[in-house]
Amino acid sequence: MTNLRIHVLPTAILLFLMGFIGRIVLHDYHNFETVMVSVFLASMLLPIYASFIVTVSIMVASDIYLGYFGSSRILLFTYSGFMLVSFITAKYKKEIEGQFSAGTMYKFTGSGIIFALVYDTWTNFGVFWLSYTHTIDNLILVYILGIPFMIYHLLSSIVTFSLIGFPVYCTLRDYNDNSHFSEKETKLEG
């Protein structure tokens, strides 16, 4: 754990920028985003307090930039949805983490699929709760109407978790590990 503390701030800034810039640049492609993979990586690589700060910072800063902050009640569900992703990742990161291997990449891709489903299920419930009369028919309607968005979000998560998340994780993990070992060697020599 010591190796992660050495580089908390630069890692947090990098993951914040990845989520923030990705959300701004990909804004016109709904449900294709880098926020979830940034939140996931923050929870995999940073202490829990730092991952929560990165998660909230990405959402608040990008919502302010895009003009969404404070303009919709659904923000409660989107923010808490990303916090849920952060919390679940932190809880299960020992089972997810690994070396640069196909098995670890499959875990990352699977995590992307699971988190897209969890997030979309939660935020679709938010749409139902905030915008529809509370009947079972309307609940079913909201989830049916959300299927095309969920499919697109699943494809986005497969791409971002596999092609961005996995390589960034391996690079940052190796960077932190190598820094830790060189610091240990320096202490032993001195």
C-alpha positions, 0 to 999 in steps of 0.5 A, a space after each residue: 500500500 505504501 507504493 500507492 501513497 507515493 503517487 496519489 496526487 499525480 494519479 488522481 489528477 491524471 484520472 480526473 483529467 481522463 474522466 473530465 476531458 473524456 466527458 467533454 470531448 465525447 459529450 455528443 455521443 451519449 453513453 459513450 464516456 470515460 467517466 466510469 472507467 476513470 472512477 473504476 481506475 481511481 478505486 483500483 489505484 487510489 485509497 478510497 478517500 481519494 477515489 471518492 474525491 476524484 469521482 465527485 470532482 469529475 462529475 461536478 467540474 464537468 457538469 459545471 462546464 456543460 451547464 448541468 450542475 444544479 439544473 436537474 434532479 437526476 444528478 442525485 442518481 447519476 452522482 450516486 451511481 458513480 459513487 456506487 461504482 467507486 464503492 463496489 470497485 474498492 470493495 472487490 479490487 483484490 479480486 479484480 487486480 492482476 498482472 498484464 494478462 488476458 485474465 486481468 483484461 477479461 476481469 476489466 472488461 467484465 467489470 465494465 459490463 457489470 458496472 454499466 448494467 448497475 449504473 444504468 439500472 440505478 439511473 433508469 430507476 431515477 428517471 422513473 422515480 422523478 418523472 413518472 407516476 409510480 406504477 409497475 407499468 411505468 417502471 417496466 416502460 422506463 426500463 424498456 425505453 432505456 434498452 437502446 441506451 444501455 446497449 450503447 453504454 455496454 459497448 462503450 464500457 467494453 471499449 473503454 475498460 479494455 482499451 483504456 482502463 486495462 493499459 492505464 491500470 497496468 502502466 500506473 500500477 507498474 510505475 508505482 511498483 517500480 518507484 516503490 522498489 527503487 525507494 526500498 533499494 535506496 533505503 537499503 543502500 543508505 
